[in-house]
Amino acid sequence: MVKWDELSFNEKLTCMSLFPEHAKQDENDCIRLHAYRALGFPEEAEQDDYEDIKNQAELYFKIKNKLETVTITKKEYEILNEILKKYLGE
């Protein structure tokens, strides 16, 4: 059986999706940063000791919050609905 702690730096980068929680908690700042970029930033990343992770987590949530507040008009909704119907073959 393969253990996360026995993997090399490159192996960890390559296999982080197989060990997502280990990757996000790795002691190596670069591994954590790559994991967060690939798998998403948790809120606790904003408190990380590594400044790059902290800054990118803040940016991630700033953009994420803006996306969650996007509104569309009724006309835009109708257009999107028609596109989806055509796409789904309805």
BELDALIN-V638827 format. One record per residue. N is the residue number from 1. RES is the residue in three letters. SS is DSSP state (H for helix, E for strand, - for the rest). Layout:
n=N res=RES ss=SS
n=N res=RES ss=SS
This chain:
n=1 res=MET ss=-
n=2 res=VAL ss=-
n=3 res=LYS ss=-
n=4 res=TRP ss=H
n=5 res=ASP ss=H
n=6 res=GLU ss=H
n=7 res=LEU ss=-
n=8 res=SER ss=-
n=9 res=PHE ss=H
n=10 res=ASN ss=H
n=11 res=GLU ss=H
n=12 res=LYS ss=H
n=13 res=LEU ss=H
n=14 res=THR ss=H
n=15 res=CYS ss=H
n=16 res=MET ss=H
n=17 res=SER ss=H
n=18 res=LEU ss=H
n=19 res=PHE ss=-
n=20 res=PRO ss=H
n=21 res=GLU ss=H
n=22 res=HIS ss=H
n=23 res=ALA ss=H
n=24 res=LYS ss=H
n=25 res=GLN ss=-
n=26 res=ASP ss=-
n=27 res=GLU ss=-
n=28 res=ASN ss=-
n=29 res=ASP ss=H
n=30 res=CYS ss=H
n=31 res=ILE ss=H
n=32 res=ARG ss=H
n=33 res=LEU ss=H
n=34 res=HIS ss=H
n=35 res=ALA ss=H
n=36 res=TYR ss=H
n=37 res=ARG ss=H
n=38 res=ALA ss=H
n=39 res=LEU ss=H
n=40 res=GLY ss=-
n=41 res=PHE ss=-
n=42 res=PRO ss=-
n=43 res=GLU ss=H
n=44 res=GLU ss=H
n=45 res=ALA ss=H
n=46 res=GLU ss=H
n=47 res=GLN ss=H
n=48 res=ASP ss=-
n=49 res=ASP ss=-
n=50 res=TYR ss=-
n=51 res=GLU ss=H
n=52 res=ASP ss=H
n=53 res=ILE ss=H
n=54 res=LYS ss=H
n=55 res=ASN ss=H
n=56 res=GLN ss=H
n=57 res=ALA ss=H
n=58 res=GLU ss=H
n=59 res=LEU ss=H
n=60 res=TYR ss=H
n=61 res=PHE ss=H
n=62 res=LYS ss=H
n=63 res=ILE ss=H
n=64 res=LYS ss=H
n=65 res=ASN ss=H
n=66 res=LYS ss=H
n=67 res=LEU ss=H
n=68 res=GLU ss=H
n=69 res=THR ss=-
n=70 res=VAL ss=-
n=71 res=THR ss=-
n=72 res=ILE ss=-
n=73 res=THR ss=-
n=74 res=LYS ss=H
n=75 res=LYS ss=H
n=76 res=GLU ss=H
n=77 res=TYR ss=H
n=78 res=GLU ss=H
n=79 res=ILE ss=H
n=80 res=LEU ss=H
n=81 res=ASN ss=H
n=82 res=GLU ss=H
n=83 res=ILE ss=H
n=84 res=LEU ss=H
n=85 res=LYS ss=H
n=86 res=LYS ss=H
n=87 res=TYR ss=H
n=88 res=LEU ss=H
n=89 res=GLY ss=-
n=90 res=GLU ss=-
